[in-house]
């Protein structure tokens, strides 16, 4: 296999791996958002500072991971939420 062909094969393989990561992230995202909503409901009832810290961390993680995987709208909304916490 020539250098150009092996480079293309590696590139295709990498693109497939990235696509699979994005697919897995997208599949898990609704559950993450649902869990965040549940944590917020719990926090609304007891105002536990430790829970708020956990919520902030999860929202912060969503900002970055959603941006990375191409979910810019969710990332932007999470950034606004993060700044208001």
N, C-alpha and C positions, 0 to 999 in steps of 0.2 A: 504494500500500500504506500503510495507516495505521501510525502509530508502534508501536502494540501488536503488530501483525502482524509488522513488521520485527524488533522485539525478540524475538518468539517464534522467527522464522526464524533469527536469529543464535544464540539460545539452543540451538535444535535442532542447528544446524551445529556449535556448540561441543561439545555433548554427543556428537555423532557422532565428532568428532575425539578427544575424550577416550576414548571407548570403543575407538577404533582404536588409540590409544596403549597402553591397557591390554591389548588383545588382542596387540599386538606384544610388549609386555613379557612377557606370560604365555608366549608362544611361545618367546621367547629364554631364559626362566628355567631350564629344565632344562639347557641347555647351559652356562649360567653356573655352576650348582651342580655340574655334572660337572667343569668346569674347576677349580673351587675344590677339589673332592675330589682331583683329580690333582695340583694344586699342594701340597696337604697331604701326599700320599703322597711326593712328591719331597722336601719339607721333612723328613719323618720319616726319610728316608734320609741327608740331608746336613746338616741343621740350619743352613742358610744364612740368616744374619740378614736379608739383603736380600729373600729370598723370604718370610720371615715378615712383613716390613714390607708386601710386596705382598699377602699373604693378609689381613693386618689391614685394609688399605685396601679390598679387595674385600668383605670381610665388613661393614665399616662402610657401604659403598655399598649393600649389600643391605638393611641395616637401614632406611635411609632410603627407598630406592626401593620396597621391598616394602610399607612402611607407606603410602607415597603411592598406590600402585596397589591397595591393598586386600587385600594378602596378609599380614594381621596375624600369623598363626601363624608364617609363615616369618620375618617381621621380628622377632618375639619370640625365636625360636630363634637367629637370627643375632646378636641383641643379647647373649644369654647367652654365645654363642661369642666375640663381640668382647670382652666383659668378662674372659674367661678367657685371652685371648691376651696 
